[in-house]
Amino acid sequence: MLTKKQLALISVGTSLSFWDIFNVPYIENEASAQLGSINSTLILSAEMIGYFTGGAINGLIASKYGRKIGIILSMLIIFLGSTIGFFSTSFLQLAIAEFIIGFGIEGEVAVVPAYVSEMSSANFRGRAVGFTTLGGFLMSLVVGPVAVIAGNDWRILFLPSLIISAFALIFRITLPESKMWEEKRREKMVWDNTVLLFLAIWFTSYFAGYSLFSTPVFSLLSNKGFSNTSLYFTYILYGDPIGVTLASILNDKLERKFSSSASNLLSGIAIISMPLIGGISLLIAGFIAMFFQGFKFPTMYAYTAENLGTKIRSLGYGIADGIGHLGGAVGPILFTLTYGYNAGYSFLLIGIVSMISGVMLLKGARVKGKSLEEIKG
């Protein structure tokens, strides 16, 4: 079993992933003035396409050669992408950097929850996964102020990845291999259709979630009279780490089947309300939408790993979450196009898709207090 110190140090590396997730909307917003709203949205889409490939590939590597190899490889790739991003001088270089970063991020997401789940007890598994990812989501508390201070100098947002990844890489070399993986490494891998269910769940959930990081949200704030859109988006964004924190604390006290579902349903309702209101009410609705978007991650990360067997866990997770990120590539584009036609319809679309994800989660297994062997083996 992993110690709390080891979990905390794993979280340091995982925080890099979420730093890169949260800095993209600020980079995209600054780039939109030069590239236009559609082209700037493609920066986010490039990262989502990286997710599409990174999860399945690193998940397969971790299934065949060990979870430890997978979590080391993801750090190397994030470092490479961040280096390219820091020194980029054109839109093409920036898009390539975000693609590589997305590849590494999804490689991280595909393997870390599986590794931590397999190295934690049944009664602590949900909190272990939650606390491992908590540090990443708390990065939003840092990214926002740094982005506001940096202004047009967005390269600063790539710097933390360059510094922290070296430390995380060295530490991960010292970690033990997953005992569950070692016990089943020679077993034949068998396909599980549950992967397809969670692929659909993550596709719709990311479709809605990543749309909230795209240009129309900034445009809505501007149209509602908020002059410094980056500042007021940061107020909305703070709902995310608060949701993650609360979910991480409560993760083993709640049945994750229902907490995962409810977070997507309630976020969808809040999203639909956003263009219908203004002033402080809009900020509150946006905050609530982000709160439940954050709340869903500790629950869904743990819940996805729990619904898959050990042999296919990291590969299946990588396919479901990785290919599911295509929703995060498609969603912002459709959101932006629909917003140009009608703001209300665009937010209605995103809200309904989020709620569809919540309904599909009710098809998963009950997991509270059960070992991984009891759930799926």
C-alpha positions in Angstrom: 0.0 0.0 0.0 1.1 3.6 -0.7 1.9 5.8 2.2 0.4 9.3 2.6 3.8 10.8 1.8 4.0 8.8 -1.4 0.4 9.9 -2.4 1.3 13.5 -1.7 4.4 13.3 -3.9 2.5 11.6 -6.7 0.1 14.5 -6.4 2.9 17.0 -7.1 3.5 15.4 -10.5 -0.2 15.1 -11.2 -0.6 18.8 -10.4 1.4 19.6 -13.6 -1.3 18.0 -15.7 -4.0 20.2 -14.2 -1.8 23.3 -14.4 -1.6 22.8 -18.1 -5.4 22.2 -18.3 -6.2 25.4 -16.5 -3.8 27.6 -18.3 -5.2 26.9 -21.7 -8.3 29.1 -21.5 -6.1 32.1 -20.6 -3.7 31.4 -23.5 -6.7 30.9 -25.8 -8.4 34.1 -24.6 -5.2 36.2 -25.3 -4.6 34.4 -28.7 -8.2 35.1 -29.8 -7.4 38.8 -30.5 -4.8 37.7 -33.1 -6.2 34.4 -34.4 -10.0 34.9 -34.1 -12.3 32.9 -31.9 -12.4 29.8 -34.0 -8.6 29.5 -34.5 -7.9 30.2 -30.9 -10.4 27.5 -29.9 -8.2 25.0 -32.0 -5.5 25.4 -29.4 -7.8 23.7 -26.9 -8.9 21.2 -29.5 -5.2 20.3 -30.2 -4.8 19.4 -26.6 -8.0 17.3 -26.6 -6.7 15.4 -29.6 -3.5 14.7 -27.6 -5.7 13.3 -24.9 -7.3 11.0 -27.5 -4.0 9.3 -28.4 -2.2 9.6 -25.1 -4.6 7.7 -22.9 -4.9 4.6 -25.0 -1.2 4.4 -25.8 0.1 5.0 -22.3 -2.7 2.8 -20.9 -1.6 0.0 -23.1 2.0 0.4 -22.1 1.0 0.4 -18.4 -1.1 -2.7 -19.0 1.8 -4.6 -20.7 4.9 -3.3 -18.9 3.6 -2.0 -15.6 1.9 1.0 -14.0 5.3 2.4 -12.9 6.5 2.7 -16.4 3.3 4.5 -17.3 3.5 7.2 -14.7 7.2 7.9 -15.5 6.5 8.2 -19.2 3.7 10.7 -18.7 6.0 13.1 -16.9 8.6 12.9 -19.6 6.0 13.8 -22.3 4.5 16.7 -20.3 8.1 18.1 -19.9 8.7 17.9 -23.6 5.4 19.6 -24.5 5.9 22.4 -21.9 9.4 23.1 -23.2 8.1 23.5 -26.8 5.2 25.7 -25.5 7.6 27.9 -23.5 9.8 28.6 -26.5 7.0 28.7 -29.2 6.9 31.7 -31.5 3.9 30.8 -33.7 0.4 29.4 -33.6 1.6 26.1 -35.2 4.3 25.6 -32.5 1.8 26.4 -29.8 -0.7 23.9 -31.2 1.9 21.2 -31.4 3.0 21.9 -27.8 -0.6 21.6 -26.5 -1.0 18.4 -28.5 2.0 16.9 -26.8 1.0 18.2 -23.4 -2.4 16.7 -23.9 -0.8 13.3 -24.8 1.1 13.4 -21.5 -1.8 14.6 -19.4 -4.0 11.8 -20.6 -1.2 9.3 -20.2 -1.1 10.5 -16.6 -4.9 10.4 -16.1 -5.1 6.9 -17.6 -2.6 5.3 -15.2 -2.5 7.3 -11.9 -6.1 6.5 -10.8 -5.6 2.8 -11.7 -2.2 2.7 -9.9 -3.5 4.5 -6.8 -6.7 2.4 -6.7 -4.7 -0.8 -6.8 -2.4 0.3 -4.1 -5.1 1.5 -1.6 -7.5 -0.2 0.7 -11.3 -0.4 -0.1 -12.2 2.1 2.6 -9.6 4.6 1.6 -9.5 4.1 -2.2 -11.9 7.0 -3.1 -10.0 9.5 -0.9 -6.7 8.3 -2.1 -7.6 8.9 -5.7 -9.3 12.2 -4.7 -6.3 13.5 -2.7 -3.9 12.5 -5.5 -5.7 14.7 -8.0 -6.6 17.4 -5.5 -3.3 19.1 -5.8 -3.8 19.4 -9.5 -7.2 21.0 -9.2 -5.9 23.4 -6.5 -3.5 24.7 -9.2 -6.5 26.7 -10.6 -6.1 28.9 -7.5 -2.6 29.7 -8.7 -3.1 29.8 -12.5 -5.8 32.5 -12.4 -3.8 35.2 -10.5 -0.6 34.3 -12.5 -2.5 34.6 -15.8 -4.0 38.0 -14.7 -0.6 39.3 -13.7 1.1 37.9 -16.8 -1.4 39.4 -19.2 -0.1 38.9 -22.8 3.1 37.2 -21.6 1.4 33.7 -21.6 4.8 31.8 -21.8 5.1 32.2 -18.1 2.2 29.8 -17.7 4.5 27.0 -19.1 7.3 27.6 -16.7 6.0 25.6 -13.6 5.8 22.4 -15.7 9.5 22.7 -16.6 10.5 23.1 -13.0 8.3 20.6 -11.2 8.4 17.8 -13.8 12.2 17.1 -13.1 11.5 16.6 -9.4 8.4 14.4 -10.1 10.3 12.3 -12.5 13.1 11.5 -10.1 10.6 10.6 -7.3 8.5 8.3 -9.4 11.5 6.2 -10.2 11.6 5.2 -6.5 7.9 4.1 -6.3 7.0 0.4 -6.1 5.1 -1.4 -8.8 1.4 -2.2 -8.3 1.0 -5.6 -6.6 -2.3 -6.3 -8.3 -0.7 -5.7 -11.7 2.2 -8.0 -10.9 -0.1 -10.8 -9.8 -2.1 -10.6 -13.1 0.5 -9.5 -15.6 0.6 -12.9 -17.3 -3.2 -13.3 -17.6 -4.7 -12.8 -21.0 -6.5 -9.5 -21.6 -10.2 -9.8 -22.2 -12.3 -7.0 -23.7 -15.0 -5.5 -21.4 -17.9 -3.6 -23.0 -18.0 -1.4 -19.8 -15.2 0.5 -21.5 -17.7 1.6 -24.2 -20.1 2.8 -21.5 -17.5 4.9 -19.8 -16.3 6.2 -23.2 -19.7 7.6 -23.8 -19.9 9.0 -20.3 -16.6 10.8 -20.5 -17.3 12.0 -24.1 -20.4 13.8 -23.0 -19.0 15.0 -19.7 -15.9 16.4 -21.3 -18.1 17.9 -24.1 -19.8 20.0 -21.5 -16.9 20.6 -19.1 -14.3 21.8 -21.6 -16.8 24.0 -23.3 -16.8 26.1 -20.1 -13.1 26.9 -20.8 -13.7 28.2 -24.3 -14.3 31.7 -25.8 -18.1 32.0 -25.5 -17.9 32.1 -21.7 -15.6 35.1 -21.9 -17.9 36.6 -24.6 -20.9 36.1 -22.3 -19.1 37.8 -19.5 -18.2 40.7 -21.7 -21.7 41.0 -23.1 -23.1 41.1 -19.6 -21.0 44.1 -18.7 -17.9 42.5 -17.1 -14.9 44.5 -18.5 -12.0 42.3 -17.2 -13.2 38.9 -18.4 -10.1 37.1 -17.3 -10.6 38.3 -13.8 -14.3 37.4 -13.6 -13.7 34.1 -15.3 -11.2 33.4 -12.5 -14.0 34.0 -9.9 -16.1 31.4 -11.7 -13.1 29.0 -12.0 -12.6 28.9 -8.3 -15.7 26.8 -8.0 -13.7 23.9 -9.5 -11.1 23.4 -6.8 -13.6 23.9 -4.0 -15.8 21.1 -5.6 -12.7 18.9 -6.0 -11.7 19.5 -2.4 -15.1 18.6 -1.0 -15.5 15.6 -3.2 -12.1 14.3 -2.2 -13.1 14.5 1.5 -16.5 12.9 1.0 -15.5 10.3 -1.7 -15.6 7.3 0.5 -18.7 8.4 2.4 -20.9 8.5 -0.7 -21.9 5.9 -3.2 -19.8 7.0 -6.2 -22.4 5.8 -8.6 -24.8 8.5 -7.4 -22.3 11.3 -6.5 -20.8 11.0 -10.0 -24.2 11.2 -11.6 -25.5 14.0 -9.5 -22.5 16.3 -10.2 -23.1 16.1 -14.0 -26.8 16.6 -13.7 -26.6 19.6 -11.4 -23.8 21.2 -13.4 -26.0 20.9 -16.5 -28.8 22.8 -14.8 -26.4 25.6 -13.7 -25.0 25.9 -17.3 -28.4 26.3 -18.8 -29.2 29.2 -16.5 -26.1 31.3 -17.2 -27.2 33.3 -20.3 -30.6 33.9 -18.7 -29.3 36.0 -15.9 -26.7 38.8 -15.3 -24.6 40.5 -12.7 -23.6 38.6 -9.5 -26.2 36.0 -10.3 -24.3 35.0 -13.5 -21.1 34.7 -11.5 -22.8 32.5 -8.9 -24.4 30.3 -11.6 -21.0 29.9 -13.3 -19.4 29.2 -10.0 -22.0 26.4 -9.3 -21.4 24.9 -12.7 -17.7 24.9 -12.1 -18.2 23.6 -8.6 -20.0 20.5 -9.8 -17.5 20.1 -12.7 -14.8 19.9 -10.1 -16.8 17.7 -7.8 -17.2 15.1 -10.5 -13.5 14.4 -11.0 -12.5 12.6 -7.8 -15.7 10.6 -7.9 -15.5 9.7 -11.6 -11.8 9.0 -11.6 -12.2 6.5 -8.8 -15.5 5.2 -10.2 -14.1 4.5 -13.7 -11.2 2.5 -12.4 -13.4 0.5 -10.1 -15.7 -0.5 -12.9 -12.9 -2.1 -14.9 -11.0 -5.3 -14.2 -7.3 -5.2 -13.2 -5.9 -6.6 -16.5 -7.7 -4.0 -18.7 -7.9 -1.3 -16.1 -5.3 1.2 -17.4 -5.9 0.4 -21.0 -9.7 0.6 -20.6 -9.4 3.8 -18.6 -7.1 5.3 -21.3 -9.6 4.4 -24.0 -12.6 5.7 -22.1 -11.1 8.9 -20.8 -8.7 9.4 -23.7 -11.0 8.9 -26.6 -13.7 10.5 -24.4 -11.7 13.7 -24.6 -12.8 14.0 -28.2 -15.9 15.4 -26.6 -13.6 18.1 -25.2 -12.4 18.8 -28.7 -15.8 18.9 -30.4 -17.7 20.6 -27.6 -15.9 24.0 -27.6 -16.1 24.2 -31.4 -19.9 23.5 -31.5 -20.4 25.7 -28.5 -18.6 28.6 -30.3 -20.5 28.1 -33.5 -23.8 27.8 -31.7 -23.0 30.9 -29.6 -22.6 32.9 -32.8 -26.2 32.0 -33.7 -27.9 32.2 -30.3 -26.2 32.5 -26.8 -29.2 30.8 -25.1 -29.2 27.8 -27.4 -25.5 27.3 -27.0 -25.6 27.0 -23.2 -28.7 24.9 -23.5 -26.8 22.5 -25.7 -23.9 22.2 -23.2 -26.2 21.8 -20.2 -28.2 19.0 -21.8 -25.1 17.1 -22.8 -23.8 17.3 -19.2 -27.1 15.9 -18.0 -27.0 13.0 -20.5 -23.6 12.0 -18.9 -25.2 12.0 -15.5 -28.0 9.7 -16.6 -25.6 7.2 -18.2 -23.5 7.0 -15.0 -26.5 5.3 -13.3 -25.7 2.2 -15.4 -22.5 1.6 -13.4 -22.0 -0.7 -10.5 -22.3 0.1 -6.8 -18.8 0.3 -5.3 -18.9 1.7 -1.8 -16.9 -0.3 0.7 -16.1 -3.1 -1.8 -12.6 -4.3 -2.8 -11.6 -4.1 -6.5 -11.8 -7.9 -6.6 -15.4 -7.9 -5.4 -16.4 -5.3 -8.0 -14.7 -6.5 -11.1 -11.5 -8.4 -10.2 
